[in-house]
Amino acid sequence: MTNHSRRTFLAGTTAAAVAMLAPGKYATAREASSPAVTAPISGVFQRTIGKIEMLSVSDGANSFPRRENFVSNVPPVDVVRALQAARLPTDTITLTFTPVVLKTNGRVIVIDTGLGEAAFRQSNGVGGQFHTNLEAAGYDAAAVDRVLITHFHADHIGGLVTADGRAAFPNSEIWVPAAEYAFWLNNANMARAESEATMANFQRARRIFGILGDSVRTFEPDTEVAPGVTSMATHGHTPGHTSFVVESGADKVIIQGDVTTHPALFIRHPDWHGATDMDAEMAQQARIKLYDRAVAEGMLIQGFHFPFPALGHLAREQDGYRLIPIG
């Protein structure tokens, strides 16, 4: 494993989502097209960021019963009211999963990888759609130059390996946040795991990164991790959770990973704490800092769990923000 310095189905909610995958969400197109995506493909949305081509590529979606502690620091009745205000079901949470593909300076970069091939088979194609949709868009996983990871939950790293335990991107470097790698690969941290879901995260990280071996490289915050792509520390959801700022010319987009997992709840109420945030206070601070910047600079924002195509702008609204989707 190489360290890069500044110079150069799952814990909590998503675990419940994976456990309850069932057929019926998101059909996937299978017609191949050129990497320029000249015709609409279900599950693929194209946008340009200056000279950078950006694809939002669906990995699927899943609905599961809302737990009373889905938001951990407010009464459940407040959560119900927020869902009602957004005209969403109050007894069910739906999460979408949307990795990103960038074509920048002749390189193909993937950001997060979805649930993976095993989940695709388990769910009869409901989850783990990323690789199928990537192929439908005309991209070969063997031609991906680099994969960037926001954090080590299963819906973000599951697609790094195939169902039979091989590297899913055989010719790619896998770049991961140094703090995230250090936490999940630490024996003492694993020994202190307080839940089965957290223990499963440790075990999964060890299995996946053991398979990937020397292709794994770590990076620090504020590192240019690909042409036009800079890492940004947004710790809290996990110890090393990282976002990416993509910039070309006057255009910018923030790839925010799981800074928030549910826009109607945690964008509208940024001081609410998600049950899956490992350090909820730190996650709150990261969320507000990131969203204040997005509003001030008018930046586009991509959220892994935002409704597909998972892109929008933010506007201030009372004591929080509002997502204005595009597409």
Residue, then its C-alpha position, 0 to 999 in steps of 0.5 A: m500500500t502506498n501513502h499519498s501526502r498532501r502534496t500530490f448492506l453495512a453499518g446501521t441504516t444501509a445494513a438494514a437496507v441490504a438485508m431487506l432488498a427485494p425485487g421491484k425497484y429501478a429497471t436497468a438498461r442493458e444496451a451498450s453505448s459509447p462512453a459519451v452516452t449519446a442516448p438516454i440510458s436508464g440509471v445513467f445521467q450525464r453532465t459536464i463540469g467544465k471539460i470534465e465529463m461526469l456520470s451519475v450511475s445508479d446502483g439501485a434503491n431500497s426501501f425499509p421500515r423507518r426505525e424510531n431512532f433513524v434520527s437519534n437526537v429528536p423525537p420521532v414525531d418531529v421526523v414524521r412531521a419532516l417527512q410529511a412536509a416533504r410529502l414522503p411516506t412516514d413509515t418507510i425510508t427509501l435510499t438510493f445508491t449513486p456512484v460517480v464516474l468522471k472522465t478527466n484529462g483522458r483518465v476514467i475515475v470512479i468515485d464509490t462502487g455501490l453494493g457489488e456483484a454479490a448484492f446484485r445476485q442476492s437482490n435479483g438486480v435491485g441493488g448492486q446495479f453499478h457495474t451493469n449500468l457502467e457497462a451499459a454506458g459503454y465503460d469497461a471496468a478493466a479500463v478504469d484508471r482509478v477508484l476513489i472511496t469516500h468511506f468504508h461502508a458496504d454500499h461504497i466499497g462492495g463493488l470493489v470486488t466480484a462475487d467470487g472474490r476478485a478485483a472488480f477493477p483489475n487495472s485500477e489504483i484504489w485510493v482511500p482516505a488514510a484515516e478511514y483505512a487506519f481505523w477499519l484495519n486496526n485490530a484494537n478498534m475491531a476488538r472494541a466493536e460494540s455491535e454486529a453491524t460494526m463488526a461486519n464493517f471491520q470484517r468486510a474491509r479486511r476481506i476486500f482490501g486483503i483481496l486488493g493488496d498492493s493496488v490500494r493507496t491512501f491519501e490525506p485531505d486537501t490532496e489532488v487525487a485525480p486531475g481536477v479532483t481534490s479531497m476534502a475531510t468531512h469526518g463524522h459519519t465515519p472516522g475518515h469520511t471524505s468528500f471530493v471537490v471536482e473543478s474545471g474552469a468556472d464549474k465546481v461540484i462537491i461529491q459529498g458521499d454520506v455527509t447526509t443520507h436523507p435530504a428531507l431530514f438532514i439537509r433541511h435540519p442539519d443539526w439532526h443526527g443520523a443513527t449511522d453517524m459514528d461521531a454525530e457532533m463531528a458529522q453535524q459540523a462537517r455538514i454545516k461547513l460543507y453546505d455553507r460553502a456550497v451555498a456561498e459558492g453556488m456549487l452543484i452537489q452530488g449526494f450518494h443517497f440523494p434521489f437519482p440523478a443525485l444532483g442539485h443545488l442548495a438554498r438556505e431555508q430558515d435554520g437549515y437548507r433546501l435541496i433543489p434537484i436538477g434533471 
